[in-house]
Amino acid sequence: ICSSPFVSNEWQINLTSGLVSNLSVYARRDYRRFLSAHLQFLTGLCELSMQSVNNSIDQFLSSLFVTVQLLPETDFHERLDLLIEQSKLNAPTIFDNLLFLIRSVNHGNAVISTYGTNFEYVVPWSEVLHDTYASTQAMIYNDECSCGLYMNCLSQASFINQNSSEIIPIKGLRIGCTPSESFHASTLECFYDPSCINLIQDNTNYIKSINFTSSLNPLSIMKSQYSINATIAELIDNLFIEQWIATINYSSYFERCSPLLYSYTCIEQFNLLYTVTVLLGLQGGPTIVLK
């Protein structure tokens, strides 16, 4: 997904430029309120995940690999494979912790979304001693889930045509208290389906720009290790990585660590014939000297 046109600025601009700039004209549960934020969030996640991967690789390559003696090639590969696996497991941890911190701070401080999706103002506002207080109430989503209590309340994403009251669901996508939280629980199923892509474009008055040269093909399940139903949260846990490729060069290690001098010792056990020959030789030597 991170290398597809769906995260490009050109496609996002073309897709959202047909929307009314004042999103409040759309129904509160209309996905057009969330669309721009979801696309921006997806692009940001891809950029941050790539940065996390590069930082992890740089940290691994800058670390020292110290051995007491030169390792055989098989042992060298086993040691390096273990270190690489540990690095791959640690790479998403910092990224996950950062996102969790941001989500917790936003929810704990009851930050009101500019999209009006988690809290709404209660009018008329109250006045106490010439001070005006803007009261709010939490939005309620599926299963009577209140955004005042939980940050992950969700509903099915849909386009709502106010003229006809028609509700058109969008497969895989969710709406909720905040665009970021609802996108965590969403899948990219829609981007694998040409008809679903057309549905989004039709309901956003999409007009392709002449400057947009990328071919907008649906995502291919054959080119991905993830299933169509994989949530964005699952992709985040794997940093959107399709495959890790590691190259281990034993020759380089050997050249760096090869000793300047080689020595070896052969330990052999004397056989009986050799022992007798040596003893006879020792006996014959003194006899010749005495004569």
JOVEN-V294319 format. One record per run of one state. SS is the DSSP state (A for helix, B for strand, O for the rest). FROM is the first residue (numbers start at 1). TO is the last residue. If there is no record, write none. Layout:
{{SS	FROM	TO} {SS	FROM	TO}}
This chain:
{{O	1	4} {A	5	7} {O	8	8} {A	9	16} {O	17	22} {A	23	25} {O	26	29} {B	30	30} {A	31	33} {O	34	34} {A	35	62} {O	63	72} {A	73	108} {O	109	118} {B	119	128} {O	129	130} {B	131	138} {O	139	139} {B	140	141} {A	142	144} {B	145	146} {O	147	153} {B	154	161} {O	162	165} {B	166	176} {O	177	178} {A	179	184} {O	185	186} {B	187	187} {O	188	188} {A	189	192} {O	193	193} {A	194	202} {O	203	220} {A	221	223} {O	224	230} {B	231	231} {A	232	237} {O	238	249} {A	250	257} {O	258	271} {A	272	290} {O	291	291}}
